[in-house]
Amino acid sequence: MKKIFALIVVAAAMAVPAHAQFAFGAKAGLNLTEMTGDYKSAVKNKAGFFIGPTVKFTFPIVGLSVDGAALYDQRTSEVKGTDEKVKSQTIQVPINVRYGIGLGSVLNVFAFAGPQFGFNLGDKTTNIKETTTAIKGWKLKSSNLSANVGVGATILKHLQATVNYNFALGKTGEFAVDKAITGTATDIVKGKMKANSWQVAVAYYF
């Protein structure tokens, strides 16, 4: 995680002018994950969280800035009708371009968008133990790409609140589904899934 965050800082520092303003802070928030794709009716969405360091570069161009972060992100979904859970633990690296409008020295409102890179930390494969469900397992990708679109506000140049939608640009993983062919025979088929999330976050820049 430290190496990933260091790379973000170095890359961003090389891309901005020497007189751009730099701020370092901490960020945390909640996400509500929505599974889309095949067999989504078998999955119940649940809340998760994320936390980690963040940086922000403000350009000498009025209203333009860039932020990046290295966030520990945990998302959980539940297989309906069972006690089984699909748990995703990743490091998420969002890089957002922001455009803001200052409302005096107290408040700045902004919109932002950008890519987000995810790297899996937890178990990639989950086996469903319940025999009463057609869902038999889940396999997560080692990495994934998503994007953010959102709005936010900064109060007194330090405290920031944001809300955004994070949507997958590729599949997050696959379900293994036990599908009945006859009364006695079954066949294992795969169902692709994507994990999209509404996210609410707060950050403090020092």
N, C-alpha and C positions, 0 to 999 in steps of 0.2 A: 504494500500500500504506500509506503514512504517513497519507494522508487517511482511509482506511477505519479504521485503528487509532485515529486521533484521534476519529472519530465514535463508536466503541465506548466510548472512555473518557468522552467528554462525556455520552452517553446514559446510561451506567451511573451516572455521578456525580450526575446529576439525579434518578435513581430511588432512591438510597439515602440514609438519614439521615446527618446531618453527623458523628455519632459512630461510624459504621461503619468497620471497619478495611480499609485498602486495601493491596494488595501488587502489585508489578510484577515480572515475571520473563521468562524465556526458555523455550521449549518445543521439543522435537524428538522425532521418532519414526518408526516404520516402519508401513506398511500393506500388507496382502495383499488385492488387489482381486479380487472375484468378479463376473464378468459374468452377468447374468440376462436372460431375455427370449428373443426369436427368435434362432435360429442360434447359441446359446451354445456348442454343441458344437464350433464352428469356432474358438473363441478359447481360448488358453492363458493362465491367470492368472500374473502375476509380481508381485514385491514392488516397493514404491515407498517414498517418504519424504516428510516434511513438517518444516518448521522456521519459527520466527518468534516474535515477542513475545507475551506473555500478561499479563492482569491478573486480579486476584481481589478481590472485595469480600466481607467477612465481616460479616453483620448482627448486631445486638445480640440477635437471637433465637437461642437455643442450637442449634447444629448447622447453621444455614442460611447458605449463601453462594452467590455467583454468580461464574462466571469467563467470560472472553471472550478471544479471540485473533485474530490476523491471520497466517495460516500460508501460506507458499509450499508447495504440494502437488503432487507429481509421481507419476502413476500410469501404469503401462505394462502392456499386454497384447500377446500375440503371436498372430498368425494361424497356426493349426496347419498344418504341412507346408510353411511358407515361412520366409523370414528377415524378413518384414514385421512391424512393430510398430505398435500403436495407442498413442500417447503423449498423455497429458492433463497440461497444466500450468495450474494454477489458483491463485487466492488463496481460501482457505477461511476463513470467519469463523464459528466455533462460539460459541454462547452457551448455557452450561449452568447449570441450577439444581442445587445440590448439597446433600445432607444428610449430615452426618458425626457420628461418635461418637468422642469423645476417650478414648484409653486412656492416661491420665497425660499428662505433658508431652512425652513422646518420640514418641508415635504417634497419628495420627488416621486412621480409615478412613471412607470415604464412598461413596455411590452418587450418580450424576448422570445427567441427561437434558436434552435441549434441541435446538433447531433449529440447522442449519448452512447458511450461505449461500455458494455458490461462484461465482466470476467467472473466466471463461476468459482465459488469458494467451497461450497458444500458438496454433498453427495449428488452426483449427476443422475443416478438411477434409483428409483423408488419402486419397490414391489408392494402391491396391494395384497394384504393378507386375507381380507374379507372374501368369503366364497359367495356372498349374495349379490355381488355387483359385477357388471360386465367389464368394468375397468380393472385391468390386471397389473398395470404398471405405468411408470412415467419416466421418460428419459430427457434430461435437460441438455442443451448445447453447452459447450465449454465457454463460448463467448456469444454475444449478441449485440445487435445494433438497433437503436431506437432514436426517436426524436422528441423534442420538447417544444410546446407552444404555450405561452402563458403571459400573465400580467403580474405586476407587483408594485410595491411602494417602499420607499426608504424614508425613515423618520429621523431627523436630526443627524443625518449623514452616517449613522451607525447601525440602527436597528432596521431590519428588512423583513417584509412578509411577502410571500408569493403564493400563487395558485397556478397550476399548469396541468396540461394533459400530456402524458408520456405514452407514445404509441410505437409498437414494434414495427421495424422495417423488414423483418424476416421472421421465420418461425422461432419460437422460444424453446420448443421441445416437441415430443411426440407421446401420445397415449398408446399403450398396447391394449387392445379391446378384444375380449373373448366373445365372438359373435356366433350365435347358434345357427347351424346349417340345417340340421335335422333334430329330432328329439334326443339323440344320443351323441351326435358328433358336433364338434366345435372347430372354429378356425380363428386363429389370431390375426387380427388386422391392425393397421396403424392409423392413428388419427392425428393430424397436425394441429398444433395449438399456438396461439400468440397471447402474450401477457401485456395488456394495456392498463394504465393506471391514471387515476386522478390523484394529484399530489398537492398537499398543503405544507408549506415550509416557513420556518423563521431562521434568520441568520443575523449574526452580530459581527460587524467589521470593526477592528481595533484601529 
